[in-house]
Amino acid sequence: MHSQISNFLPPLHLLACPNCYAGVDEGLEPHNHLCKHCDSQFFNLDGIACWFDSAMDQKTVWEHHLAVTKQMAEQNSQMMSQALQSPFTLKSTQARVQQMHQASNQSAGAVLDLLINAGLTPKMHDMLPPQDSGLFGSYFELMHRDWAWHSFKNDDFEDENLQQFELLKSIAQKSIKDSQNIGHVLVLGGGAGRLAYEFHQHFNPKSTTVLDINPLLIQSAHQVVNRKQSIRLDEVRKYPQINVDPSFERTLKLPKNHKECENLFFMVADAYNTPFKQQQFDVIITPWFVDVVGVDMKKTMGVVHSLLKPGSTWLNFGPLLYLDKLEYAHKYHQTEVEQLLQNLNFNMIQQDSKVMPYSLSPDDKRQQHEQIWCFGATSPKQSFSELSQQTFSNAAGINLPLWSLFTHLPIPKFKIDEQTHPVLKAIVEQIDGQTSADEVALMLEGKLPEHLNPSEVVCTLILENILK
Ligand SMILES: C[S@@+](CC[C@H](N)C(=O)[O-])C[C@H]1O[C@@H](n2cnc3c(N)ncnc32)[C@H](O)[C@@H]1O
């Protein structure tokens, strides 16, 4: 544990409480990880802000998952030891299992050390399920891809991070107005942070904040970039491959051509309840994010729109590999995304698509490639209320208000007659010209069947019963 923990906070004027949206002038105390305006307490891990609307519950959940991860690692290690002792094990099998055993123990130990040294204590919680949630296992390979594979000796190995950054860079140069002079950048779902790091190194903006919900990925980036500490994290191959070892020693570290850089920050938070003030960012990057979050992309557009300054740039990067669980209608094709952007008055400036390797270890014989779509689009200059007055045309050719398509937009005030049903009346009373359907929907939280989207219910009720 570091004896003196200083905070690694993004510029304070960007920050807001994720509960009540208070900023530093309104009771938010970033250095104390506290909001005095609504009495919310957040926490930090080795100086990295972990800000959630119910932060202490979040810490309990992570500590529980850490305890489960530790238990699973011990069970796994025991199973491997048992396999080694079986009288029916061949010498060659013994050698392979021994190697995997060592590497798995090393990598599990490294993960536990990283999070425990950052300030998390493994602690089981009776109320939480005893199974591995996959929290610390999801996107695990990104730590190797971002910070280990670049140091591979083989000249044939092309660092895919750099290939990806080339595409992002070319789109950024053409779509950001003054790319030599960028203000504040936010990366949503930045993972282990390498693409954000390359962007920051190259464009040198005033600040870059990398936000992700996974504390392990953020801590790995923090140790490598801020603490300048390399991390030994061995790679274990899941399946045997011909002429490929079952495991490899790996070290996460800064690339050789690293230039000292300031103002690159990491934060653990939820992109759909961010700890930022509205309309403060000059560039928002969503790398490999919009498809895997399992959320309707209209909602992600709402988040990006709310956080960008008017006329600023959204850089999206990645495939459209939506989660299975996502509603079919929300698995938008590129053309639908373009149309949605147009409806919200975003201006598509530049786009390109390329097939690129994905998570290709230098020792891997499996070749995974994905089609990456990168675009740069500028956010609307109109105010939110002006946008709310606009309409869109639905599949039946009927014009509906834009606030019912993009539910982060405020619903304009309107009159209701006295006979209106009390439930509708209660909903309409919330509508003051500033409040969006998403905000009104908070009233319905936990009161609707799970398959119903509360914001859509609010819009439907208003459109069908009040604005007939
Ligand atoms: C496919 S990974 C991409 C990571 C990184 N952008 C990259 O290019 O390597 C998706 C990332 O989104 C993060 N994520 C998922 N849901 C999130 C949420 N609600 N808020 C913030 N990050 C989230 C995951 O933890 C994961 O790191």
The ligand as a Gaussian input file, in Angstrom:
#p B3LYP/6-31G(d) Opt

LIG

0 1
 C      -15.175000      -3.901000     -25.160000
 S      -14.518000      -3.106000     -23.743000
 C      -13.583000      -1.839000     -24.503000
 C      -12.551000      -1.268000     -23.621000
 C      -11.679000      -0.165000     -24.257000
 N      -12.482000       0.928000     -24.718000
 C      -10.856000      -0.695000     -25.388000
 O      -10.956000      -0.180000     -26.500000
 O      -10.084000      -1.606000     -25.161000
 C      -15.916000      -2.250000     -23.081000
 C      -15.599000      -1.490000     -21.815000
 O      -16.768000      -0.810000     -21.373000
 C      -16.788000      -0.852000     -19.953000
 N      -18.169000      -0.608000     -19.503000
 C      -19.255000      -1.391000     -19.655000
 N      -20.342000      -0.800000     -19.117000
 C      -19.935000       0.391000     -18.626000
 C      -20.605000       1.459000     -17.959000
 N      -21.907000       1.427000     -17.695000
 N      -19.869000       2.527000     -17.603000
 C      -18.538000       2.591000     -17.866000
 N      -17.856000       1.600000     -18.486000
 C      -18.542000       0.520000     -18.865000
 C      -16.269000      -2.244000     -19.627000
 O      -15.822000      -2.353000     -18.293000
 C      -15.155000      -2.386000     -20.647000
 O      -13.939000      -1.927000     -20.156000

